[in-house]
Amino acid sequence: MKHILSSIFSLCFGLSCFLIQAQEITTPAISRERSKIIAPVPEAPKAKTTPPVEKTDSIPPKINRYGLRVGLDLFKLSRSFYEKDYKSLEIVSDYRITKKHYIAVEIGNENKTVEDTQLNFTTKGTYIRIGFDYNFYENWLDMENKIFV
């Protein structure tokens, strides 16, 4: 498996080298008849016009986004496909209150069976978790990244 992955990586890297392009240098046009450089034709002077009036919008742009985000826990969902004794689904949501504070809610359903030599049990249930997140990351300009606890 290691050899296949390294071969695929090497092939992708080699093909990506062909995608690199250099900047183009433009050269002045040369007349074939006289072997002289043709000078560009000077532009005619433009008539002076008044600059257009800029319209200002009466509604200020929204700088920070606040609101509800909803998602799905893909790890628990994918684990249900490759483990026969595990079934789970979890929906996550958070609501931004301030620049760094979020209210978080998780709703899920889980069904897990464990069969060992000394221990056998089945756990089934639905749950809800309510809490808050605090964003520790200082974002630059317009970024909205999160490192939260």
CNS distance restraints for C-alpha pairs under 8 A (distance, minus, plus):
assign (resid   1 and name CA) (resid   5 and name CA) 6.28 0.50 0.50
assign (resid   2 and name CA) (resid   6 and name CA) 6.12 0.50 0.50
assign (resid   3 and name CA) (resid   7 and name CA) 6.05 0.50 0.50
assign (resid   4 and name CA) (resid   8 and name CA) 6.17 0.50 0.50
assign (resid   5 and name CA) (resid   9 and name CA) 6.09 0.50 0.50
assign (resid   6 and name CA) (resid  10 and name CA) 6.06 0.50 0.50
assign (resid   7 and name CA) (resid  11 and name CA) 6.10 0.50 0.50
assign (resid   8 and name CA) (resid  12 and name CA) 6.16 0.50 0.50
assign (resid   9 and name CA) (resid  13 and name CA) 6.11 0.50 0.50
assign (resid  10 and name CA) (resid  14 and name CA) 6.04 0.50 0.50
assign (resid  11 and name CA) (resid  15 and name CA) 6.15 0.50 0.50
assign (resid  12 and name CA) (resid  16 and name CA) 6.10 0.50 0.50
assign (resid  13 and name CA) (resid  17 and name CA) 6.55 0.50 0.50
assign (resid  14 and name CA) (resid  18 and name CA) 7.34 0.50 0.50
assign (resid  15 and name CA) (resid  19 and name CA) 7.24 0.50 0.50
assign (resid  16 and name CA) (resid  20 and name CA) 7.20 0.50 0.50
assign (resid  28 and name CA) (resid  37 and name CA) 6.78 0.50 0.50
assign (resid  28 and name CA) (resid  38 and name CA) 7.26 0.50 0.50
assign (resid  29 and name CA) (resid  37 and name CA) 6.24 0.50 0.50
assign (resid  29 and name CA) (resid  38 and name CA) 6.03 0.50 0.50
assign (resid  30 and name CA) (resid  35 and name CA) 6.27 0.50 0.50
assign (resid  30 and name CA) (resid  36 and name CA) 5.80 0.50 0.50
assign (resid  30 and name CA) (resid  37 and name CA) 4.68 0.50 0.50
assign (resid  30 and name CA) (resid  38 and name CA) 5.95 0.50 0.50
assign (resid  31 and name CA) (resid  35 and name CA) 5.33 0.50 0.50
assign (resid  31 and name CA) (resid  36 and name CA) 5.65 0.50 0.50
assign (resid  31 and name CA) (resid  37 and name CA) 6.33 0.50 0.50
assign (resid  31 and name CA) (resid  38 and name CA) 6.46 0.50 0.50
assign (resid  32 and name CA) (resid  36 and name CA) 7.74 0.50 0.50
assign (resid  64 and name CA) (resid  99 and name CA) 7.95 0.50 0.50
assign (resid  66 and name CA) (resid  95 and name CA) 7.45 0.50 0.50
assign (resid  66 and name CA) (resid  96 and name CA) 5.26 0.50 0.50
assign (resid  66 and name CA) (resid  97 and name CA) 6.92 0.50 0.50
assign (resid  66 and name CA) (resid  98 and name CA) 7.79 0.50 0.50
assign (resid  67 and name CA) (resid  95 and name CA) 5.42 0.50 0.50
assign (resid  67 and name CA) (resid  96 and name CA) 5.49 0.50 0.50
assign (resid  67 and name CA) (resid  97 and name CA) 7.78 0.50 0.50
assign (resid  68 and name CA) (resid  93 and name CA) 7.10 0.50 0.50
assign (resid  68 and name CA) (resid  94 and name CA) 5.86 0.50 0.50
assign (resid  68 and name CA) (resid  95 and name CA) 4.46 0.50 0.50
assign (resid  68 and name CA) (resid  96 and name CA) 6.78 0.50 0.50
assign (resid  69 and name CA) (resid  93 and name CA) 5.47 0.50 0.50
assign (resid  69 and name CA) (resid  94 and name CA) 5.42 0.50 0.50
assign (resid  69 and name CA) (resid  95 and name CA) 6.35 0.50 0.50
assign (resid  70 and name CA) (resid  91 and name CA) 7.35 0.50 0.50
assign (resid  70 and name CA) (resid  92 and name CA) 5.85 0.50 0.50
assign (resid  70 and name CA) (resid  93 and name CA) 4.31 0.50 0.50
assign (resid  70 and name CA) (resid  94 and name CA) 6.75 0.50 0.50
assign (resid  71 and name CA) (resid  91 and name CA) 5.87 0.50 0.50
assign (resid  71 and name CA) (resid  92 and name CA) 5.11 0.50 0.50
assign (resid  71 and name CA) (resid  93 and name CA) 6.07 0.50 0.50
assign (resid  72 and name CA) (resid  89 and name CA) 7.92 0.50 0.50
assign (resid  72 and name CA) (resid  90 and name CA) 6.03 0.50 0.50
assign (resid  72 and name CA) (resid  91 and name CA) 4.64 0.50 0.50
assign (resid  72 and name CA) (resid  92 and name CA) 5.81 0.50 0.50
assign (resid  73 and name CA) (resid  77 and name CA) 6.65 0.50 0.50
assign (resid  73 and name CA) (resid  89 and name CA) 7.15 0.50 0.50
assign (resid  73 and name CA) (resid  90 and name CA) 5.43 0.50 0.50
assign (resid  73 and name CA) (resid  91 and name CA) 6.24 0.50 0.50
assign (resid  73 and name CA) (resid  92 and name CA) 6.92 0.50 0.50
assign (resid  74 and name CA) (resid  78 and name CA) 5.94 0.50 0.50
assign (resid  75 and name CA) (resid  79 and name CA) 6.00 0.50 0.50
assign (resid  76 and name CA) (resid  80 and name CA) 6.44 0.50 0.50
assign (resid  76 and name CA) (resid  87 and name CA) 7.87 0.50 0.50
assign (resid  76 and name CA) (resid  88 and name CA) 5.69 0.50 0.50
assign (resid  76 and name CA) (resid  89 and name CA) 6.14 0.50 0.50
assign (resid  76 and name CA) (resid  90 and name CA) 7.11 0.50 0.50
assign (resid  77 and name CA) (resid  81 and name CA) 7.20 0.50 0.50
assign (resid  77 and name CA) (resid  87 and name CA) 7.60 0.50 0.50
assign (resid  77 and name CA) (resid  88 and name CA) 5.99 0.50 0.50
assign (resid  77 and name CA) (resid  89 and name CA) 5.58 0.50 0.50
assign (resid  77 and name CA) (resid  90 and name CA) 7.73 0.50 0.50
assign (resid  78 and name CA) (resid  82 and name CA) 7.01 0.50 0.50
assign (resid  79 and name CA) (resid  83 and name CA) 6.00 0.50 0.50
assign (resid  79 and name CA) (resid  86 and name CA) 7.26 0.50 0.50
assign (resid  79 and name CA) (resid  87 and name CA) 7.64 0.50 0.50
assign (resid  79 and name CA) (resid  88 and name CA) 7.96 0.50 0.50
assign (resid  80 and name CA) (resid  84 and name CA) 6.96 0.50 0.50
assign (resid  80 and name CA) (resid  85 and name CA) 7.99 0.50 0.50
assign (resid  80 and name CA) (resid  86 and name CA) 5.40 0.50 0.50
assign (resid  80 and name CA) (resid  87 and name CA) 4.71 0.50 0.50
assign (resid  80 and name CA) (resid  88 and name CA) 6.21 0.50 0.50
assign (resid  85 and name CA) (resid 111 and name CA) 7.86 0.50 0.50
assign (resid  85 and name CA) (resid 112 and name CA) 5.81 0.50 0.50
assign (resid  85 and name CA) (resid 113 and name CA) 5.18 0.50 0.50
assign (resid  85 and name CA) (resid 114 and name CA) 7.30 0.50 0.50
assign (resid  86 and name CA) (resid 110 and name CA) 7.64 0.50 0.50
assign (resid  86 and name CA) (resid 111 and name CA) 5.80 0.50 0.50
assign (resid  86 and name CA) (resid 112 and name CA) 4.58 0.50 0.50
assign (resid  86 and name CA) (resid 113 and name CA) 6.51 0.50 0.50
assign (resid  87 and name CA) (resid 110 and name CA) 5.83 0.50 0.50
assign (resid  87 and name CA) (resid 111 and name CA) 5.05 0.50 0.50
assign (resid  87 and name CA) (resid 112 and name CA) 6.44 0.50 0.50
assign (resid  88 and name CA) (resid 108 and name CA) 7.31 0.50 0.50
assign (resid  88 and name CA) (resid 109 and name CA) 5.57 0.50 0.50
assign (resid  88 and name CA) (resid 110 and name CA) 4.32 0.50 0.50
assign (resid  88 and name CA) (resid 111 and name CA) 6.20 0.50 0.50
assign (resid  89 and name CA) (resid 108 and name CA) 5.54 0.50 0.50
assign (resid  89 and name CA) (resid 109 and name CA) 5.55 0.50 0.50
assign (resid  89 and name CA) (resid 110 and name CA) 6.70 0.50 0.50
assign (resid  90 and name CA) (resid 106 and name CA) 6.80 0.50 0.50
assign (resid  90 and name CA) (resid 107 and name CA) 5.70 0.50 0.50
assign (resid  90 and name CA) (resid 108 and name CA) 4.08 0.50 0.50
assign (resid  90 and name CA) (resid 109 and name CA) 6.54 0.50 0.50
assign (resid  91 and name CA) (resid 106 and name CA) 5.78 0.50 0.50
assign (resid  91 and name CA) (resid 107 and name CA) 5.35 0.50 0.50
assign (resid  91 and name CA) (resid 108 and name CA) 6.15 0.50 0.50
assign (resid  92 and name CA) (resid 104 and name CA) 7.62 0.50 0.50
assign (resid  92 and name CA) (resid 105 and name CA) 5.96 0.50 0.50
assign (resid  92 and name CA) (resid 106 and name CA) 4.43 0.50 0.50
assign (resid  92 and name CA) (resid 107 and name CA) 6.50 0.50 0.50
assign (resid  93 and name CA) (resid 104 and name CA) 5.88 0.50 0.50
assign (resid  93 and name CA) (resid 105 and name CA) 5.27 0.50 0.50
assign (resid  93 and name CA) (resid 106 and name CA) 6.29 0.50 0.50
assign (resid  94 and name CA) (resid 102 and name CA) 6.14 0.50 0.50
assign (resid  94 and name CA) (resid 103 and name CA) 5.38 0.50 0.50
assign (resid  94 and name CA) (resid 104 and name CA) 4.27 0.50 0.50
assign (resid  94 and name CA) (resid 105 and name CA) 6.11 0.50 0.50
assign (resid  95 and name CA) (resid 102 and name CA) 5.36 0.50 0.50
assign (resid  95 and name CA) (resid 103 and name CA) 5.19 0.50 0.50
assign (resid  95 and name CA) (resid 104 and name CA) 6.62 0.50 0.50
assign (resid  96 and name CA) (resid 100 and name CA) 7.86 0.50 0.50
assign (resid  96 and name CA) (resid 101 and name CA) 6.21 0.50 0.50
assign (resid  96 and name CA) (resid 102 and name CA) 4.44 0.50 0.50
assign (resid  96 and name CA) (resid 103 and name CA) 6.61 0.50 0.50
assign (resid  97 and name CA) (resid 101 and name CA) 5.64 0.50 0.50
assign (resid  97 and name CA) (resid 102 and name CA) 5.52 0.50 0.50
assign (resid  97 and name CA) (resid 103 and name CA) 7.18 0.50 0.50
assign (resid  98 and name CA) (resid 102 and name CA) 7.16 0.50 0.50
assign (resid 100 and name CA) (resid 134 and name CA) 5.60 0.50 0.50
assign (resid 100 and name CA) (resid 135 and name CA) 4.87 0.50 0.50
assign (resid 100 and name CA) (resid 136 and name CA) 7.40 0.50 0.50
assign (resid 101 and name CA) (resid 132 and name CA) 7.14 0.50 0.50
assign (resid 101 and name CA) (resid 133 and name CA) 5.94 0.50 0.50
assign (resid 101 and name CA) (resid 134 and name CA) 4.95 0.50 0.50
assign (resid 101 and name CA) (resid 135 and name CA) 6.55 0.50 0.50
assign (resid 102 and name CA) (resid 132 and name CA) 5.47 0.50 0.50
assign (resid 102 and name CA) (resid 133 and name CA) 5.01 0.50 0.50
assign (resid 102 and name CA) (resid 134 and name CA) 6.46 0.50 0.50
assign (resid 103 and name CA) (resid 130 and name CA) 7.70 0.50 0.50
assign (resid 103 and name CA) (resid 131 and name CA) 6.05 0.50 0.50
assign (resid 103 and name CA) (resid 132 and name CA) 4.34 0.50 0.50
assign (resid 103 and name CA) (resid 133 and name CA) 6.32 0.50 0.50
assign (resid 104 and name CA) (resid 130 and name CA) 5.86 0.50 0.50
assign (resid 104 and name CA) (resid 131 and name CA) 5.15 0.50 0.50
assign (resid 104 and name CA) (resid 132 and name CA) 5.01 0.50 0.50
assign (resid 104 and name CA) (resid 133 and name CA) 6.49 0.50 0.50
assign (resid 105 and name CA) (resid 128 and name CA) 7.16 0.50 0.50
assign (resid 105 and name CA) (resid 129 and name CA) 5.57 0.50 0.50
assign (resid 105 and name CA) (resid 130 and name CA) 4.60 0.50 0.50
assign (resid 105 and name CA) (resid 131 and name CA) 6.45 0.50 0.50
assign (resid 106 and name CA) (resid 128 and name CA) 5.58 0.50 0.50
assign (resid 106 and name CA) (resid 129 and name CA) 5.02 0.50 0.50
assign (resid 106 and name CA) (resid 130 and name CA) 6.63 0.50 0.50
assign (resid 107 and name CA) (resid 126 and name CA) 7.67 0.50 0.50
assign (resid 107 and name CA) (resid 127 and name CA) 5.86 0.50 0.50
assign (resid 107 and name CA) (resid 128 and name CA) 4.46 0.50 0.50
assign (resid 107 and name CA) (resid 129 and name CA) 6.52 0.50 0.50
assign (resid 108 and name CA) (resid 126 and name CA) 5.70 0.50 0.50
assign (resid 108 and name CA) (resid 127 and name CA) 5.41 0.50 0.50
assign (resid 108 and name CA) (resid 128 and name CA) 6.47 0.50 0.50
assign (resid 109 and name CA) (resid 124 and name CA) 7.75 0.50 0.50
assign (resid 109 and name CA) (resid 125 and name CA) 5.78 0.50 0.50
assign (resid 109 and name CA) (resid 126 and name CA) 4.26 0.50 0.50
assign (resid 109 and name CA) (resid 127 and name CA) 6.29 0.50 0.50
assign (resid 110 and name CA) (resid 123 and name CA) 7.65 0.50 0.50
assign (resid 110 and name CA) (resid 124 and name CA) 5.77 0.50 0.50
assign (resid 110 and name CA) (resid 125 and name CA) 5.62 0.50 0.50
assign (resid 110 and name CA) (resid 126 and name CA) 6.43 0.50 0.50
assign (resid 111 and name CA) (resid 122 and name CA) 7.34 0.50 0.50
assign (resid 111 and name CA) (resid 123 and name CA) 5.64 0.50 0.50
assign (resid 111 and name CA) (resid 124 and name CA) 4.38 0.50 0.50
assign (resid 111 and name CA) (resid 125 and name CA) 6.62 0.50 0.50
assign (resid 112 and name CA) (resid 122 and name CA) 5.69 0.50 0.50
assign (resid 112 and name CA) (resid 123 and name CA) 5.19 0.50 0.50
assign (resid 112 and name CA) (resid 124 and name CA) 6.53 0.50 0.50
assign (resid 113 and name CA) (resid 120 and name CA) 7.62 0.50 0.50
assign (resid 113 and name CA) (resid 121 and name CA) 5.86 0.50 0.50
assign (resid 113 and name CA) (resid 122 and name CA) 4.26 0.50 0.50
assign (resid 113 and name CA) (resid 123 and name CA) 6.34 0.50 0.50
assign (resid 114 and name CA) (resid 119 and name CA) 7.33 0.50 0.50
assign (resid 114 and name CA) (resid 120 and name CA) 5.52 0.50 0.50
assign (resid 114 and name CA) (resid 121 and name CA) 5.47 0.50 0.50
assign (resid 114 and name CA) (resid 122 and name CA) 6.37 0.50 0.50
assign (resid 115 and name CA) (resid 119 and name CA) 6.15 0.50 0.50
assign (resid 115 and name CA) (resid 120 and name CA) 4.50 0.50 0.50
assign (resid 115 and name CA) (resid 121 and name CA) 6.74 0.50 0.50
assign (resid 116 and name CA) (resid 120 and name CA) 5.96 0.50 0.50
assign (resid 133 and name CA) (resid 148 and name CA) 5.89 0.50 0.50
assign (resid 133 and name CA) (resid 149 and name CA) 5.52 0.50 0.50
assign (resid 134 and name CA) (resid 148 and name CA) 5.26 0.50 0.50
assign (resid 134 and name CA) (resid 149 and name CA) 5.69 0.50 0.50
assign (resid 135 and name CA) (resid 146 and name CA) 5.70 0.50 0.50
assign (resid 135 and name CA) (resid 147 and name CA) 5.50 0.50 0.50
assign (resid 135 and name CA) (resid 148 and name CA) 4.41 0.50 0.50
assign (resid 135 and name CA) (resid 149 and name CA) 7.03 0.50 0.50
assign (resid 136 and name CA) (resid 146 and name CA) 7.21 0.50 0.50
assign (resid 136 and name CA) (resid 147 and name CA) 5.58 0.50 0.50
assign (resid 136 and name CA) (resid 148 and name CA) 5.82 0.50 0.50
assign (resid 136 and name CA) (resid 149 and name CA) 7.88 0.50 0.50
assign (resid 137 and name CA) (resid 145 and name CA) 7.10 0.50 0.50
assign (resid 137 and name CA) (resid 146 and name CA) 5.81 0.50 0.50
assign (resid 137 and name CA) (resid 147 and name CA) 5.42 0.50 0.50
assign (resid 137 and name CA) (resid 148 and name CA) 7.65 0.50 0.50
assign (resid 139 and name CA) (resid 143 and name CA) 5.61 0.50 0.50
assign (resid 139 and name CA) (resid 144 and name CA) 6.44 0.50 0.50
assign (resid 139 and name CA) (resid 145 and name CA) 6.52 0.50 0.50
